[in-house]
Amino acid sequence: MHDPGHGSGRRTIESKYADEPLTQNSGDSSYDAVALMPDVKVLKMGGQSIMDRGRSALFPILDELAAAKDKHKLLLCCGGGTRARHIYAMASDLELPTGVLAALGGYVPRQNARMLQMLLAKHGGIFMLHDDFEKLPLYFRLGCIPIMTGMPPFGYWEKPTENGRIPQHRTDAGVFLSAEVLGAKRAIFIKDEAGLYDDDPKKNKSAKHISRIGARELLKLDLPDLIVERIVIEYLTRARFCHELQIVNGLERGMVTRALEGEDVGTIIYRD
């Protein structure tokens, strides 16, 4: 800081952004971002695909996570599932705005995170709020498995969507953003399918599995149904750290473990 020399005692701060309005795209990519915790494995437990199926689907996956927690730092995020979809339907019928839908829909994945915390308590499962994110190093040092909602902390401030009222930033987006801020290279999504297909395999038995594809290429295909939220694919094209999404079938024993070990099982969507 310096005194401009006019005798006013006023000080200014030297900064390359001092005269920038910050309302335009300056195209500045000169800074080096820091990967805070690149060794963390960020996973999403599917709400409708896993949690809603109950004990038979969930417990084998929890066994795999418990067995891996001493080898890997696991951050487990939860989806909402059918109950969240029910809330979105009711709130849309009442013509509530997108921000309210986002706030209401955020409660369900939080409930799922609470349930997972109870089920993993004996293995160090601990429920974490967004405000506790900076405590992750402490939780890992204590041997815990931090568990939180996958919903990003936008709530009432969720951006209006192009069509309808359903928030575009839901639990998939929150998981991706968590991986990005930590500096993790890959975010793992635990679903009930082997990954991405060119059509819904539950409705079309002839749908073809896509084992690996670039984000821009995937957006150009404009598939009618994606296994993850479309906004996540868009963000992947400009991510600094999280350059891959991996979708694995959690109903197939061992797939989560193989994904944690770095195997390219399921589908890899990468930044191209």
N, C-alpha and C positions, 0 to 999 in steps of 0.2 A: 504494500500500500504506500501511497505517497501523497504529500500535500501539493496541490497544483500551484501553490505559490501566490495565491490571490489574497492571502491573509484571512480567509474565512474559516480556516481550520477544517474544512471539509476534506474527506479522504475518498479516494476512488480505489477500486480493485482492478488490477491488471488482469484481463481475461480475453481470450479470443472470441468469447461469446458476449462480451460486454455490450457491443453495439448491434447484436443480432436480435431481430424481433421474435425469433423462435416460432414464427408462424409460416415459415416456408421450408421446403426441403433443401437444406444446404448441401446435401450430398457428402457430408463429412464422414469419412471412414478412417480417419487418421489415427484414432486412439486404439490402444490395445486393451481389450477387455480381459478381466481376470476370471479364470475358471475357479470358483470358490471350493467346490468339493466334487471334482470330476470322477472320483471313485465310487460315488453313491449309485446304487441301482434303483432307479425310479420305476415303480410298477403300478399299474392300475388293475384293481379287481373289478371286473365287469359286474354291473348291478343286475341287469336283466339276464345276461348270459351265464353268470355264476351265482351271485347271491340269491337271486329269486328261485334258483333250483334247489336250495336247501342243503342239508347235511351231506348227501351223497356226492354232490358236485364240489362243495366247498372244503370239506375236511381233508381230502387227499392233497389239495393244493396247500392248505395250511401246514400239513406235515412236511411238504417240500420246503416251504419257507422257513419253518423252524429248524430243519436240518441244515439250511444254507446260511442262517443268520450269523454264525460265528466265522464264516468265511467271507461273507459279503456285507456291506452296509446297505440295508434295505429300507427304502422309504415307500410305504404302501399307501396308495390313494384309492378311494372308493367311488364307484359309480352309484347312480340312483336307482335305475331299473324301472320296473313297471309302476311302482308307487309314484315316482317322480312324473312319469308320463300321465298318470291319472290326475295329478295336481295341475299339470300344464293344460290338460283338457278342460278341467273345471274352471280354471282361471281364465282361459281363452273364451269359454262360453259366457263368462261374466264380463267379458270385454275389458279385462284389466290390462294395463300396459306391460311392455316387455320387462321393465325393471322389477315390477312386482312379481311376475312369473319367475324371474331369476332368483329373487329373494325366497319365494316359497319353495321352488325346486331345490334350493340349496339345503333345506332341512333333511331331506331323505338320505342323500349320501353321507350326511353327518351322522344320521342314525345307524347306517351301515358301518361306518367307521367305529362307532361305539361298540357295536356287536363284535366286530373283528378284534377290537382291543380286549374285550372280555375273553374271547376264545383263545387269544394269544397271550393272555396275561402271564401264564406260567412260563412263557418263553421270553418275557420282557416286552410284550406288547404295551405300548403307551399311546393314548389318544393325544393328538396335538392340534391346537388351533392354528390358524394362519399367523396370529400374532406371536406364536411360539417358534416360528420358523428358524429364528437365529439360535435357538437352543439345540439344533440338530447335532452339532459337534459333541455337546455334552451327552445327549441321548446315546449316540454311537459309542462314546467312551465307556458308558455304563453298560453296554451290551444290549441295548433296547432295540425294539422294532417300532419306530415311529409310524403312527397310522393317522391319516387325516382325510378329510373330504377331498374329492377331486375337483370340486366346484371352485372356480377362481373367485377371489374376493371382490367381485364387481357389484353384485346385489342390485339395489335400486339404480345404480349407475351403469347398468348394462346398456350397450349401444343398441339403438333401434335396428331391427333386422330389415332386410330388403322385402321379404315376403312374410306376412303373418306376424305372430307375436312370440313364437318360441325363441328363447335366447340362443344366439349362435355360439356363445361361449359357455359350454357346459363342462362336464367332468373330463372329457378327453382334452379339452383346451387347457384346463387347470393342471392336468398331469404334464402335458408338454411344457407349459410355462414353468412348472416346478423344475423339470429337468434342465431347461434352458438357463434359469437363474443359478442353478448349482454348477453348471458347466458339464453336465453328464452328456456323453456322446449319443446315447441311445435311451429312448423311453420304451418300456415293455408294456403291452396291453394284453391282459389275460382275458380271452373271450371263449366262446363255445364253438368256434370254427377254426379251421387250419390257417386262416389269414384272409387275404383279399381275393375276391373272385370278380369276374367280369359281369356277374349277375348274382342275385340273391340265391345261394345254394339251397336254402330251405324251401324255396318256391320253384327253382329251376334245377333239376338234377343234372342237367347238361352244362351247368355253369363251369367255367374253366378257372382253375386256381392260378393266381399270379404270385410267384415266389419272390420276385424282386422287380422294383419299378421306381423310377425317379418321380419326384413330387410334381414337377412341371409336366412331365409326360402324362401322369395320372390325371392332372387337372384338364389337360387337353382332351383326354378320352371322354370326360364329362359323363361318367357312369351314373346311371339313375340311382344307384345305392352304393354307399361307401361304408366300410366297417368302422371307420372313425369319422369324427365330425369334419366336415369339409374345410372349416376355417383353420384346423390344425395343419392340413396339407398346404394351405396358403402360407401360414407362418413358417413352415418348414423350409420354404424356398428362400427365406432371408434370415434364418437362424444363424447365430454366431457359434453356438456350441452343440446343441442337440441336432445332429445331422441325420439321425435315423429313428424311424419308428418301427418297432417289431411287434407283430400280432401273432400270438400263439394260442393254440387250443389247450386250455387248462384242463379240459375233461380227459385229455390223453395223458396218462401217467408219465412223469419224467420230462415233459415238455418245458415246464417252468424252470426246472433245474438246468436243462440244456441251454435255455435262453440266458440264464444267469451266468453260465460258464462261457458265454460269448458265441455259441453256435448260431448259425443263421437259419434256424428252424422257423417254420411258419412263413410269414411274409415280411420282407424288409422294404420299407418305403424310405428312400434316401433323398437327401438334398442334391439335386443335379444342377 
